[in-house]
């Protein structure tokens, strides 16, 4: 379930969107091909742990990914940019991920667990 509150011009908006897990997955397929291939994608209906595991899987699969691209993918999975930014902060403190400053954007690298 996603609740959207705000205003359109002078009119207040309070909208609740409820979708089944398969509907969230279908929506995610429309937003991002990478998000569609993530296991158990269910948009905002994902639990925090499932979302975190999916985030780690995205970085692991990519090997390395630029911050803006990862932010875009995570925003689709987490239901918004704010939640995606929280995941990026969490990645910065994760032992399995190394972040380096790229020329234009940070780059997130998966660190081999065997190393």
C-alpha angles and dihedrals in degrees: 000000000000123000119202119195129175142084138290104203106309094339120098116227126206110169129169120196118195121187134168118245092259090051090053089050091050090049091049090054089058093050103048136359089216091052091051092058093051114107118257096359108184103155115227090350090075116111117242091251093049090047091050092048090049090050091053090047091054093054093042092051093047095045087208131013135179117247099243092051092047091046090054093050093046093047089059092049099040097043098247149017095264093058090044091054090052089055091051090053089050090050090055089062096041117110091215093058130060120196123203131181110254125197093267106006141010116275120216115211127193109232114219107245090216094058 
